Amino acid sequence: MSESLLDRVPVVPVVVVDSLEQAVPVARALVDGGLPVIELTLRTPVALDAIRAIAAEVPEILVGAGTVTSPDLAEQAAKAGAQFLVSPGATPTLLGAMRETGLPFLPGTATVSEVLAVLETGQTEMKFFPAEASGGVAYLSSLTTVTPAARFCPTGGIRLASAPTYLALANVGCVGGTWITPASALAEGAWGEVTRLAAEAATLRD
């Protein structure tokens, strides 16, 4: 993947799939709305199978695995067909395991020390999580002077109304958002609503 993950879409939909039957329809709904990227969190028993299904049936979407918290999960996600990895935090062991998969990845950071530790490995792109609880826009803005090489995808508590403020920061490439795929829409199969929310988010960088 030559293009940076941070530059592909303004909002990366962060999706929790409770049923395998939701996987392909939600991915297609996001593509229809102009957001051909999905981060499936590894928080449910069907998550890996959902990645497999989307990778096989919706090739036009870039499918990634989120909530990668161990080397085993990094390996399993890669084998399932994930095209990128996202972790909520970053230890030396986890960083090494994600790098060994050969996939693009966004390690999670929340403090200056964590950002510096990730930068020391040569990785300049990372997740900032949990964004709102960790200081939000003001905190990320302050990092532009002390860690100018770092670029972020802030995730956690961000909504449609606050996303543009994050996207205006020089060190933010995209944001992660759960609001595009609300649990109620997935449970009810309201794919038109997901497409509408995706289309709304897709224009945030315009």
N, C-alpha and C positions, 0 to 999 in steps of 0.2 A: 504494500500500500504506500505509494509514493507521496500522496497528499497527506498532510498532517491531519490527524483526527480532529484537532482543535479547529480546523478551518473548513471542515466539510459542511457542517450545519450550525446554525446559531444555538439550537437547543438539541441536546441528546436526550431522547425520551428514555427515562429510567423506568423499567417495567417489571412488575411482579406478577408472574403468571401462576395462578392456582390450579388451572386445569390445562392439560395438553391441548384440548380442543380450542383454547383461546389463542394459541401461539401463532399459527399461520394467519388467521384473520386479523389479528392486531398488527402484525407486520405489514400486511397488505394495506391496511387502513392508513398506516403511517406513510407508506410509499405514496399512496393516493393523495395524501395531504402535503407532500413535498418534503418529508423528512425521512430520507432513506438510510437512517441509522437507528439501531435499537440496542440498548444495554439491558440485557435480561439479568436480573439479580439472581444469584444462586442461593436464594432463601427458601425455596420450596422444593419438594421432592421431584417435581416434574421439570425443573429448570434445565437440566442437561438435555433431556429428551426434547424440550421445546427448542433449544438451540439447534439440535440435530434437524428437527422438522423445518425450522425456518431456513437453515442453511441449504437444505435440499429443495425446498418448495418455493422460496422467495429469494432467488439469487440476486435480485436487484437491490436488496437491502444489505447494509453492512451490519452484521450481527456480532455483538460482543457479550462478554460475561462480566457482570458486576458482582460486588461483594466477594471477591476472590480473597480469601483470608488464610490460605495455606498453600504450600507447594503442591499438594495433592490436587487441590481444586484447580490450580493453574493448569496442571497437566491434563486433568479430566476435561476441562473446558476446551482446551486446544484440540484434544482428540474428538470432542463432540462437534467441532466445526466452527468454534468461535474465531472471529477475525481480529479481535482486540480484547484486552483484559483491563479491568478497573478494580482497584483494591481500596478499601476504606482507610487503610493505614499502610505503613511500609517498614518492614524490618529487613535487615541485610539478607536473611534467608529467603524471605518472600520476594524481594527485589531480584535476587539471583534466579529464583525459580521462574519468575515471569519472563525475565530476559532469556532464559534457556529455551522457552517455547518458540522463540523467534518471532513472536507476534508483537505488534505495537501495544503499549500498555501505559496506563495512567496510574501511578502509585499515589495513594492518599496521603495528604499532608495537612497539618492544622497549625503548626508553629514554625517560627523562623528556623529553629534547630532542625526540624524535620525537613524543611525545604533545603537547607544547606546539606544535610546528609544525602538527600536524593541527588542534588547537584554534583556532589563529590563522586557519584558513580557515573557521571556523564549524561544522566537523564535530565532533560530540561523541561519536559512537559509532564504535568502532574495534575491530580485532582486536589481540590481544596474542599475538605469535608470535616465536620458539618458546617457549611458556609455561614449561614445566619447565626448559628450558635457560637461560632468561632470568631465573630467580629465583622463578618459580612464585607460590604463594599469598602468601608473605612479601613479595615485591616488589610485587605488586598491592595488597596491604593498605597498604603504605607510600604508594602513590600517592593514596589517598583523601584525604589531608590536603593534598598539594601540587597535585593536579589534580582537585578535587572535581567538576568539570563532566564529566569523561571517564567513559564507560561502555564496558565491554569484553566481547568474546567471546574468552577465552583459548583457544588451540589449540596443540597440539604436545606429545605425551607424556602427555596426560591420559587416564585410564582410569576405569572405572566406580567403582573404590574411591576415587579422588581427586577425582572431579567434585563431590561434595557440599561439599567444603571450599572449592572455588572458588565454587560457587553461593551459599555463605553470605556472601560478601563483598558489601558495599554497592555497589561499583562494577562488579560482574559481573552481566550479565543472562542469559547462557547460556554454554555451552562448546562448542567444536568437538571432535568425536570420530571417530576412524577405527575404533574397536573394534567399532562396531555393524555394520559391513560388511567383515568380514575378507576378504582376498583369496581364502582357501580357500573360503569360502562362496559368493563370486561365481563362482569357477571351477567349483564343483561344482553350482551352481544350488540351493544349500541355502537357499531363500527362507524356509522356515519358521524356520530359525535366525536369519535377519536380522530377521524379525518378532518373534521372542522377545527378541532383544537390544534392539530398538527399544522394545518394551513395557516392558522393564526400565528403560531410560533415560528413558522418558516420565514415569515416576513420581518422578523425582528431586526435583522441585520441590514435590511434594505434602507 
